[in-house]
Amino acid sequence: MLGQQHARFVDETAALPIEEIVDRIATLSEGLAAFWRNAEGWAPDDAAQLLRSARLDRIASLAASLRRWTDGAPLSDGDLILAWANLGALLEGALKLFLTVYLTDYRADETTKETRAWHIKRQMLQDPDELMLDTILDYAEKAGLLAPQQLALGRTVQARRNAIHAFRDRDLGTDAELFAAIRDFRALLWSLDGRMEYPEERFRPTERPSLR
């Protein structure tokens, strides 16, 4: 189901230029930040508190920064490294937002004990804002929260963004692979937005109202 939805979301915008995809990511990210950083009275108290302290504004700013890498100029190795790091921060932020919105469910899920989300030494569950991307992806896979394509995107972005540790030789991919990952991320973000609950549909952030 999630896999079919993700494929449909990618196909819907396949003909759009990458600049338009980035604009949609930026618009949706701004809307998500605007609603969820002021979620008191809607989200449970613990979740609302975590969301209030989260820097959702910076995630929205990072979404706008994707425009730096899609202006039509070929990307240098340094640009590719920074672009993957940019996309990785957005991916991690989107997944942390989703887990925090559903904090009550996350804390009650015994699957967390099969992952590093469960701190063995302290014998306690770490909140989403404490998790590394690898742990989030591991939990999402075990809990069935993401489609196979979405997990594959996460692993690719995770590996490529690690090239920020530039002393070691790592695969940077190509401009085309980066742009394909950005398109996949747009579909993932759109999917996560659709799975989060809002008081009324008019409060739901959107990239383009006509698409929902």
C-alpha positions as CSV (number, residue, x, y, z in Angstrom):
1,M,0.0,0.0,0.0
2,L,2.7,2.5,1.0
3,G,4.9,1.4,-1.8
4,Q,2.1,1.9,-4.4
5,Q,1.4,5.3,-2.9
6,H,5.0,6.3,-3.0
7,A,5.3,5.3,-6.7
8,R,2.2,7.2,-7.5
9,F,3.5,10.3,-5.8
10,V,6.7,10.1,-7.7
11,D,5.0,9.5,-11.0
12,E,2.6,12.4,-10.5
13,T,5.4,14.9,-10.7
14,A,7.8,13.1,-13.0
15,A,7.4,15.6,-15.8
16,L,8.1,18.6,-13.5
17,P,11.5,20.3,-13.5
18,I,13.6,19.7,-10.4
19,E,13.3,23.4,-9.5
20,E,9.5,22.9,-9.1
21,I,10.0,19.8,-7.0
22,V,12.3,21.8,-4.7
23,D,9.8,24.6,-4.5
24,R,7.1,22.1,-3.4
25,I,9.4,20.7,-0.7
26,A,10.1,24.1,0.6
27,T,6.5,25.1,0.7
28,L,5.4,21.9,2.4
29,S,8.2,22.2,4.9
30,E,7.2,25.7,5.8
31,G,3.7,24.6,6.4
32,L,4.7,21.7,8.6
33,A,6.9,23.9,10.7
34,A,4.2,26.5,11.1
35,F,1.6,24.0,12.3
36,W,3.6,21.6,14.4
37,R,5.7,24.0,16.4
38,N,2.4,25.4,17.8
39,A,0.6,22.1,18.3
40,E,-0.4,22.7,21.9
41,G,-4.1,21.8,22.4
42,W,-3.9,19.3,19.5
43,A,-0.9,17.1,20.0
44,P,-0.5,15.3,23.3
45,D,1.3,17.4,25.9
46,D,4.6,15.4,25.7
47,A,4.7,15.5,21.9
48,A,3.7,19.2,21.8
49,Q,6.6,20.0,24.2
50,L,9.1,18.2,22.0
51,L,7.7,19.8,18.9
52,R,7.9,23.3,20.5
53,S,11.6,22.8,21.3
54,A,12.5,21.3,17.9
55,R,14.0,23.6,15.3
56,L,11.4,23.0,12.7
57,D,12.2,26.5,11.4
58,R,15.7,25.5,10.6
59,I,14.4,22.4,8.7
60,A,12.2,24.7,6.6
61,S,15.2,26.9,5.9
62,L,17.2,23.8,4.9
63,A,14.4,22.9,2.5
64,A,14.8,26.3,0.8
65,S,18.5,25.7,0.7
66,L,18.0,22.9,-1.8
67,R,17.6,25.5,-4.4
68,R,21.4,26.1,-4.2
69,W,22.0,22.7,-5.9
70,T,19.3,22.8,-8.6
71,D,20.1,26.0,-10.5
72,G,21.2,24.2,-13.6
73,A,25.0,24.5,-13.1
74,P,27.0,21.2,-12.9
75,L,27.8,20.4,-9.3
76,S,31.4,20.1,-8.1
77,D,32.4,17.3,-5.7
78,G,32.2,19.8,-2.9
79,D,28.7,20.9,-4.0
80,L,27.6,17.2,-4.2
81,I,28.9,16.6,-0.7
82,L,27.0,19.6,0.7
83,A,23.9,18.8,-1.3
84,W,23.7,15.2,0.1
85,A,24.2,16.6,3.6
86,N,21.4,19.1,3.0
87,L,19.1,16.3,1.8
88,G,20.1,14.0,4.7
89,A,19.3,16.6,7.3
90,L,15.8,17.1,5.7
91,L,15.2,13.3,5.6
92,E,16.2,12.9,9.2
93,G,14.1,15.9,10.3
94,A,11.0,14.7,8.5
95,L,11.2,11.2,10.1
96,K,11.8,12.7,13.5
97,L,8.8,15.0,13.1
98,F,6.6,12.0,12.2
99,L,7.8,10.0,15.2
100,T,7.3,12.9,17.5
101,V,3.8,13.6,16.2
102,Y,3.0,10.0,17.1
103,L,5.1,10.0,20.2
104,T,2.6,8.1,22.3
105,D,2.5,5.3,19.8
106,Y,6.3,5.3,19.4
107,R,6.8,5.0,23.2
108,A,4.3,2.1,23.4
109,D,5.8,0.1,20.5
110,E,7.7,-2.9,21.8
111,T,9.5,-3.0,18.4
112,T,11.8,-0.2,19.7
113,K,13.5,-2.7,22.0
114,E,14.8,-4.5,19.0
115,T,16.7,-1.4,17.9
116,R,19.2,1.0,19.3
117,A,16.3,3.4,20.1
118,W,16.2,1.4,23.3
119,H,19.2,2.4,25.4
120,I,20.4,-0.8,26.9
121,K,22.7,0.7,29.5
122,R,20.1,3.1,30.8
123,Q,17.2,0.7,30.1
124,M,15.1,3.4,28.6
125,L,13.7,4.4,25.3
126,Q,15.3,7.4,23.6
127,D,12.9,10.1,22.3
128,P,13.0,10.8,18.5
129,D,15.1,13.9,18.8
130,E,17.9,11.8,20.3
131,L,18.0,9.2,17.5
132,M,20.6,8.8,14.7
133,L,19.2,8.4,11.2
134,D,20.5,4.8,11.0
135,T,18.5,3.9,14.2
136,I,15.4,5.6,12.8
137,L,15.6,3.7,9.6
138,D,16.2,0.4,11.4
139,Y,13.1,1.0,13.6
140,A,11.0,2.1,10.6
141,E,11.9,-1.1,8.8
142,K,11.1,-3.4,11.7
143,A,7.9,-1.5,12.5
144,G,6.7,-1.4,8.9
145,L,6.5,2.4,8.9
146,L,8.1,3.0,5.5
147,A,7.7,1.4,2.1
148,P,10.7,-0.5,0.6
149,Q,11.4,2.4,-1.8
150,Q,11.4,4.9,1.1
151,L,13.8,2.8,3.1
152,A,16.1,2.5,0.1
153,L,16.0,6.2,-0.3
154,G,16.9,6.6,3.4
155,R,19.9,4.2,3.1
156,T,21.2,5.9,0.0
157,V,20.9,9.4,1.4
158,Q,22.5,8.2,4.7
159,A,25.5,6.7,2.8
160,R,26.0,9.7,0.5
161,R,25.7,12.3,3.3
162,N,28.5,10.6,5.2
163,A,30.8,11.9,2.4
164,I,30.9,15.1,4.5
165,H,33.7,13.3,6.3
166,A,35.7,14.1,3.2
167,F,39.1,12.7,4.1
168,R,38.0,9.1,3.3
169,D,37.1,8.2,-0.3
170,R,33.3,7.7,-0.6
171,D,30.9,7.4,-3.5
172,L,29.3,10.8,-4.1
173,G,26.9,9.7,-6.8
174,T,26.0,12.0,-9.7
175,D,23.9,15.1,-10.2
176,A,21.2,13.0,-11.7
177,E,21.2,10.6,-8.7
178,L,20.9,13.5,-6.4
179,F,18.0,15.0,-8.3
180,A,16.2,11.5,-8.3
181,A,16.7,11.3,-4.6
182,I,15.2,14.8,-4.1
183,R,12.2,13.7,-6.1
184,D,11.9,10.6,-4.0
185,F,12.2,12.7,-0.8
186,R,9.4,15.0,-2.0
187,A,7.1,11.9,-2.4
188,L,8.1,10.7,1.1
189,L,7.5,14.1,2.7
190,W,4.1,14.3,1.0
191,S,3.3,10.8,2.2
192,L,4.2,11.5,5.8
193,D,2.1,14.7,5.7
194,G,-0.8,12.7,4.5
195,R,-0.5,10.2,7.4
196,M,-0.4,12.9,10.2
197,E,-3.7,14.0,11.7
198,Y,-5.0,17.6,11.8
199,P,-8.0,19.2,13.6
200,E,-9.5,19.9,10.2
201,E,-8.4,19.4,6.6
202,R,-7.9,23.1,6.2
203,F,-5.1,23.0,8.7
204,R,-3.1,20.4,6.7
205,P,0.0,21.9,5.1
206,T,0.2,21.4,1.4
207,E,2.6,22.0,-1.5
208,R,-0.1,22.5,-4.0
209,P,-3.8,22.4,-2.9
210,S,-4.9,20.9,-6.2
211,L,-2.9,17.7,-5.7
212,R,-4.6,16.5,-2.6
